Amino acid sequence: MVRKDPSHSTATLSIEGIEPVALLGLNDRNLRLIETEMKGSIVVRGDRVILAGPEAEVRELKGVFVGLIDMVRQKRVLSEDDVRYVIEMRDHPESPSNLAMEPVVTNARREAVIAKTFGQRDYLKAIQEHDIVFSIGPAGTGKTFLAIATAVAALRRKEVDRIVLARPAVEAGENLGFLPGDFQEKVDPYLRPVYDALQELMGEDALKRALENNTVEVAPLAFMRGRTLRHAFVILDEAQNATLSQVKMFLTRLGPESRAVVTGDITQIDLPDPEQSGLVKVQSILRDVEGIAFVYLSEADVVRHRLVQKIILAFAKHEGTQPGRNQRRKT
């Protein structure tokens, strides 16, 4: 008599109604990735996925596949990064299906802009629910892009009349005075990332028209002084390079029916004295102000090349700092 191993387990999941390539990837690329990163046996037969192995391994595999299947059923096109993220977050208390939200906006290539991580989802929810949101986290987490996407969506829905984006013109190792050209030509390189995001979301022709009629304005932070911005979506990018007085000046420009998002990475401060960063100081000052939200993104929310996450962790280890944690503080 052969005794069944009590630790052995199986699970069968239905993928009825799903094109296998949507879940498994072109040439089973997604399946190969799961098999490389996780233990257990995976067999796909018709409209079923059969999982086998020790109970703990099957439980983890099932969690990953359930999340991916839900995402596909929600019409989400899975990328390799999506699959990798679901694998890495398999111990997260929430299912990846909870990432599902209405697309923020459709970009110029008619692609839906959506939250790709739990941190990004919380960030977008905070923008929906608060008039002022601070987003703090490392490079590649979508802080600026999602803020601009939300602003473009609000403009299209006529919730605001204009978008105003500002950045401190602070050198990151270069000297502004030595750059060629007039003042606008000198500051344009500092604003280029903002233009790039706007162009991707709006398209070159639409952006050109919006800039010409001042529906969209991109300017150095210093140009904000003395203004009152009504019915506007206002974004301060790279706020770690603004002083406390500049952050205060920016926030107090807000007029009726306006919203603001402030983004920055406090691990990349280019001010001569990093302790003067307004983004660092403002967290304690505004922590208890009702209507303001602070959202903290981490290396887990990086949506650039997967090596960017490893680079962030390596530098944090070298510098003796800790990358941010996914958390959301409402006040």
C-alpha positions in Angstrom: 0.0 0.0 0.0 1.4 3.4 -1.0 0.7 6.1 1.5 -0.1 9.6 0.2 2.2 12.3 1.3 0.1 14.5 3.6 2.2 17.5 2.7 1.4 17.1 -1.0 -1.4 19.4 -2.3 -3.1 20.3 -5.6 -5.3 23.1 -6.8 -7.2 23.6 -10.0 -8.1 27.1 -11.3 -10.4 27.9 -14.2 -9.3 30.2 -16.9 -12.5 29.7 -18.9 -13.2 32.7 -21.2 -9.5 33.9 -21.0 -7.2 33.7 -24.0 -4.2 31.7 -22.7 -1.7 34.1 -24.2 -3.3 37.0 -22.1 -2.4 35.1 -18.9 0.7 33.1 -19.9 2.3 35.6 -22.1 3.7 35.4 -25.6 5.5 32.1 -26.0 4.5 31.4 -22.4 6.9 34.1 -21.2 4.8 34.9 -18.0 4.5 31.2 -17.2 8.3 30.7 -17.5 8.9 33.6 -15.2 6.6 32.2 -12.5 8.3 28.8 -12.9 11.7 30.4 -12.5 10.8 32.5 -9.5 8.6 30.0 -7.6 8.5 26.4 -6.5 5.8 23.9 -7.3 4.4 22.3 -10.4 2.3 24.1 -13.0 0.3 22.4 -15.7 -2.0 24.1 -18.1 -4.7 21.9 -19.7 -7.3 23.6 -21.8 -9.1 26.1 -19.6 -7.6 24.8 -16.4 -4.4 25.6 -14.5 -3.3 22.7 -12.3 -0.9 23.4 -9.4 0.8 20.7 -7.4 3.5 20.4 -4.7 3.9 20.9 -1.0 0.9 22.7 0.6 2.8 26.0 1.2 4.1 26.1 -2.3 0.7 25.5 -3.9 -0.8 28.1 -1.6 1.6 30.7 -2.9 1.2 29.7 -6.5 -2.5 29.8 -6.2 -2.4 33.3 -4.7 -0.3 34.5 -7.6 -2.4 32.9 -10.3 -5.7 34.1 -8.7 -4.4 37.6 -8.7 -3.2 37.4 -12.3 -6.4 35.8 -13.6 -8.4 38.6 -11.9 -6.3 41.2 -13.5 -6.7 39.6 -17.0 -10.5 39.4 -16.4 -10.4 43.1 -15.7 -9.1 43.6 -19.2 -5.6 44.5 -18.0 -2.8 43.6 -20.4 -0.1 41.8 -18.3 3.5 42.8 -18.7 6.5 41.0 -17.4 6.8 43.7 -14.7 3.2 43.1 -13.7 3.9 39.4 -13.2 7.1 40.0 -11.4 5.3 42.5 -9.0 2.6 40.0 -8.2 5.2 37.4 -7.4 7.2 39.7 -5.2 4.0 40.9 -3.4 2.6 37.4 -2.9 2.7 37.9 0.9 0.8 41.1 0.7 -2.5 41.0 2.6 -4.4 42.3 -0.4 -5.0 40.5 -3.7 -3.5 42.1 -6.8 -7.0 42.2 -8.1 -7.5 45.1 -5.7 -5.2 47.2 -7.9 -8.1 47.5 -10.3 -9.2 51.1 -10.6 -10.7 53.1 -13.5 -7.9 54.2 -15.8 -6.7 57.6 -14.8 -6.6 58.8 -18.4 -5.8 57.6 -21.9 -2.5 58.7 -23.2 -1.7 60.0 -26.7 -1.2 56.4 -27.9 -4.7 55.5 -26.6 -3.2 53.4 -23.8 -4.8 53.4 -20.4 -2.8 54.9 -17.5 -3.5 52.8 -14.5 -2.0 52.1 -11.0 0.6 49.4 -11.3 1.4 48.9 -7.6 -0.5 49.2 -4.3 1.4 52.3 -3.4 0.4 54.0 -6.7 -3.2 53.0 -6.1 -3.1 54.6 -2.7 -1.5 57.7 -4.2 -4.3 58.1 -6.8 -7.0 57.6 -4.2 -5.4 60.3 -2.1 -5.5 62.7 -5.0 -9.2 61.9 -5.5 -10.0 62.5 -1.9 -7.8 65.5 -0.9 -7.2 69.0 -2.3 -3.5 68.8 -1.4 -1.3 65.7 -1.6 2.4 65.2 -0.9 4.0 62.2 -2.6 7.4 61.2 -1.3 9.4 58.4 -2.7 12.4 57.2 -4.8 12.9 57.7 -8.5 10.8 55.6 -10.8 7.7 55.3 -8.6 5.5 57.4 -10.9 5.2 60.3 -8.6 5.3 63.0 -11.3 3.8 61.0 -14.1 0.7 60.0 -12.2 0.2 63.6 -10.8 0.3 65.0 -14.4 -1.9 62.2 -15.7 -4.5 63.1 -13.0 -4.2 66.8 -13.9 -4.7 66.0 -17.6 -7.8 63.9 -16.7 -9.2 66.7 -14.6 -8.6 69.2 -17.4 -10.4 66.9 -19.9 -13.4 66.6 -17.6 -13.4 70.4 -17.2 -13.0 70.1 -13.4 -10.2 72.6 -13.8 -9.5 75.3 -16.3 -5.7 74.9 -16.4 -2.7 73.0 -15.3 0.3 74.7 -13.8 3.5 72.8 -13.2 6.5 74.1 -11.3 10.0 72.9 -10.5 12.8 74.5 -8.6 15.7 75.5 -10.9 18.4 73.9 -8.7 21.5 72.6 -10.3 22.4 68.9 -9.8 26.1 69.2 -10.2 25.9 71.8 -13.1 26.1 75.5 -12.9 23.0 77.3 -14.4 25.0 80.4 -15.2 27.3 78.6 -17.6 24.6 77.1 -19.7 24.1 78.9 -23.1 21.1 80.9 -24.1 18.6 83.3 -22.5 16.9 82.6 -19.2 14.1 80.5 -20.7 16.7 78.4 -22.5 18.7 78.0 -19.3 15.8 76.7 -17.3 14.2 74.5 -20.0 16.5 71.6 -19.2 15.2 71.5 -15.7 11.6 71.4 -16.9 12.2 68.9 -19.7 11.0 65.8 -17.7 7.7 67.6 -17.1 7.4 68.4 -20.9 8.1 64.8 -21.7 5.3 63.5 -19.5 2.9 66.0 -20.8 3.7 65.1 -24.4 3.3 61.4 -23.7 -0.1 62.0 -22.2 -1.5 64.7 -24.5 0.4 64.3 -27.7 2.7 66.9 -29.3 0.1 68.9 -31.2 -2.4 69.1 -28.3 0.4 70.1 -25.9 1.6 72.8 -28.2 -1.9 74.3 -28.4 -2.3 74.1 -24.6 1.0 75.9 -24.0 0.1 78.6 -26.5 -3.2 79.4 -24.9 -1.9 79.0 -21.3 -4.2 76.0 -20.6 -0.9 74.3 -19.5 1.9 76.3 -18.0 5.3 75.0 -17.1 7.6 77.3 -15.1 10.4 77.5 -12.6 9.1 77.7 -9.0 10.2 81.3 -8.6 7.6 82.4 -11.2 4.8 81.4 -8.8 5.4 84.2 -6.4 2.6 86.8 -6.0 0.0 84.7 -8.0 -3.4 83.3 -7.1 -4.3 80.2 -9.1 -8.1 79.7 -9.4 -9.7 76.6 -10.9 -6.3 75.0 -11.5 -4.5 71.8 -11.0 -1.1 72.8 -9.6 1.9 70.5 -9.3 5.2 71.1 -7.6 7.8 68.6 -8.8 11.2 67.9 -7.3 10.1 69.6 -4.1 13.0 68.2 -2.2 15.0 71.0 -3.8 12.7 73.7 -2.6 13.3 75.5 0.7 10.5 75.7 3.3 9.7 79.2 2.4 9.3 78.2 -1.2 7.0 75.3 -0.4 4.9 77.7 1.7 4.8 80.2 -1.1 3.7 77.5 -3.5 0.9 76.1 -1.3 -0.4 79.6 -0.6 -0.9 80.3 -4.3 -4.0 78.0 -4.3 -7.2 79.7 -5.1 -10.9 78.6 -5.2 -11.6 75.2 -6.8 -7.9 74.4 -7.1 -5.9 71.3 -6.2 -2.2 70.7 -5.6 0.2 67.8 -5.7 3.7 68.1 -4.4 6.2 65.4 -5.3 9.8 64.7 -4.3 12.5 62.3 -3.3 14.2 63.2 0.0 17.2 60.9 -0.8 18.1 63.2 -3.8 18.4 66.7 -2.3 20.6 69.0 -4.4 20.5 72.0 -2.1 23.8 73.2 -0.7 22.5 72.4 2.8 20.2 69.4 2.5 18.7 70.2 6.0 17.0 73.2 4.4 14.8 71.0 2.2 11.2 72.2 2.6 9.9 68.8 1.7 11.6 67.3 4.8 10.4 70.0 7.1 6.8 70.4 5.9 5.9 66.8 6.9 5.9 67.7 10.6 4.4 71.1 10.1 1.3 70.0 8.0 0.9 66.5 9.5 -2.3 67.4 11.4 -3.9 69.7 8.8 -7.2 68.3 7.7 -7.6 68.0 3.9 -3.9 67.2 3.3 -2.5 63.7 2.6 1.0 62.4 2.7 1.7 59.3 0.6 5.0 57.5 0.9 6.1 55.3 -2.0 9.0 52.8 -1.8 11.3 50.7 -3.9 8.4 48.2 -4.2 6.6 50.9 -6.3 9.3 51.4 -8.9 7.9 50.9 -12.4 11.0 51.6 -14.4 13.6 49.0 -15.4 13.6 46.3 -12.7 17.2 47.0 -11.9 16.2 50.5 -10.7 14.7 48.9 -7.6 17.9 47.0 -6.9 20.0 50.2 -7.4 17.8 52.1 -4.9 18.3 49.3 -2.3 22.0 49.2 -3.0 22.5 52.9 -2.5 20.3 52.9 0.6 22.5 50.2 2.1 25.7 52.1 1.1 24.4 55.3 2.6 23.1 53.7 5.7 19.5 54.8 5.0 16.2 53.0 4.8 14.1 53.3 1.6 10.6 54.5 2.3 7.8 52.1 3.2 4.4 51.9 1.5 2.1 53.7 3.8 -0.5 56.4 3.5 -1.1 59.0 6.2 -4.3 61.0 5.9 -4.9 64.1 7.9 
